[in-house]
Amino acid sequence: MTGSRILALGHYQPSRVLTNDDLARLVDTDDAWIRSRVGIRTRHVAAPDETVDAMAAAAAEKALAAAGLAAGDIDLVLVATCTATDRSPNTAARVAARLGMASPATMDLNVVCAGFTHALATADHAIRAGSAARALVIGAEKFTGVVDWSDRSTCVLVGDGAAAAVVAASPEPGISPVLWGSVPEMGNAVRIEGEPARFAQEGQTVYRWATTQLPAIARQVCERAGLAPEDLAGVVLHQANLRIIEPVAERLGAVNAVIARDVVDSGNTSAASVPLAFAKLVERGEIPAGAPVLLFAFGGNLSYAGQVVRCP
C-alpha cells in the first residue's frame, strides 16, 4: 500500500440546542450582535452527564456502520480533544472499551482546534509506515464545559459534538501530505487553563493572524497535494467564526468549491469542527465521491494543519 484514504464519516451532536435568544437571557447580548460578529445562530450543548468519550463513541459507531466495518477491524484509535476531564484512561481507550475493541493502539492528541487534522495526518503516517491497517480518527469536544457563561465574548462561540473518520490503507493515496506548524510565541492567544479550566482568547489577535496569514498557508497545502485552489470541490476550514471562514476561503481562491459553514448551526466545536462540518457535507451529498476537499484547521497554540483528501 502506498497511502491511505477516508472510507466513511459519522457525526454526533447533543439533542439540546441553545439559540442566541437563549443566550440573551444569560448575558448582555442579542441575536443581531452575535450574528454580526461571529455568524452563529445556534449551538448544541451536552447534558451534564454526557461525556466526551460517549459522544466520540456515538460518532465512531456511525462511521463504522457507513464503512461497513466492525469495531474489531480497527487497530488504531486516535481522538483529538482538549476538553476531556480525565488524564487516564485516555479518551481513545474509553472509546475502544465502549465499542468492544480487542487490542487497538489508543492515543489522544491535544492540538485544540487543529486536533483533527493533526490526528488524521498521524493516522495516515501510521498506515503508510505499516503500523496500522485501519484507524478511527475522531474529533470530540465538550467545549461548553470549559466556558465562562458570564463572558459574552466567549460563551456565544462554543458548542459540543463529535465526528469520526474511518481511515484505511489504499493503493492510491486519498490523503495528501500534511502541512502543519505553529506560532509558539503567540500561543497564549487561545487558552484553556486554571482551576476550574476556562476558555479565554485574544479575539482580535486570532482574527488578524487567521485572516492575514492563513490563506497563503492553505495555498501551500494545495501545492503539496499537486492541486490549485480552483481544483478543489470543497473547503472545510475550522469552524471558528464566519468572519474568519469567509475571508480566508475567498483569499484562498477556491472559486469552484463548496465552503463549509456549519459554524452557523453548531458554533465552534474546536477539534470536532472540521470532521463535523465535513461529515454533514458528505451526508447531504454536496461533494461528489472522490472529489478533492481541503481540510484546514487552526487555533489553540496558534497551531495549524491541513491536507487535501478525496471525498468518501
HELIX and SHEET records of a PDB file:
HELIX    1   1 ASN A   20  ALA A   24  1                                   5    
HELIX    2   2 ASP A   31  VAL A   38  1                                   8    
HELIX    3   3 VAL A   52  ALA A   67  1                                  16    
HELIX    4   4 ALA A   71  ASP A   73  5                                   3    
HELIX    5   5 THR A   91  LEU A   99  1                                   9    
HELIX    6   6 VAL A  112  ALA A  114  5                                   3    
HELIX    7   7 GLY A  115  ARG A  128  1                                  14    
HELIX    8   8 PHE A  143  VAL A  146  5                                   4    
HELIX    9   9 ARG A  152  CYS A  155  1                                   4    
HELIX   10  10 PRO A  184  ALA A  189  5                                   6    
HELIX   11  11 GLY A  203  ARG A  224  1                                  22    
HELIX   12  12 PRO A  229  ASP A  231  5                                   3    
HELIX   13  13 LEU A  242  LEU A  252  1                                  11    
HELIX   14  14 VAL A  263  SER A  266  1                                   4    
HELIX   15  15 SER A  270  ALA A  272  5                                   3    
HELIX   16  16 SER A  273  GLU A  283  1                                  11    
HELIX   17  17 GLY A  300  LEU A  302  5                                   3    
SHEET    1   A 5 GLY A   3  TYR A  12  0                                        
SHEET    2   A 5 ASP A 160  SER A 170 -1                                        
SHEET    3   A 5 ARG A 134  LYS A 142 -1                                        
SHEET    4   A 5 LEU A  76  ALA A  80  1                                        
SHEET    5   A 5 ALA A 105  LEU A 109  1                                        
SHEET    1   B 2 ARG A  16  THR A  19  0                                        
SHEET    2   B 2 THR A  42  VAL A  45 -1                                        
SHEET    1   C 5 LEU A 179  SER A 182  0                                        
SHEET    2   C 5 SER A 303  ARG A 310 -1                                        
SHEET    3   C 5 PRO A 292  PHE A 298 -1                                        
SHEET    4   C 5 GLY A 234  LEU A 237  1                                        
SHEET    5   C 5 VAL A 258  ILE A 259  1                                        
SHEET    1   D 2 VAL A 190  GLU A 193  0                                        
SHEET    2   D 2 ARG A 198  GLN A 201 -1                                        
END                                                                             
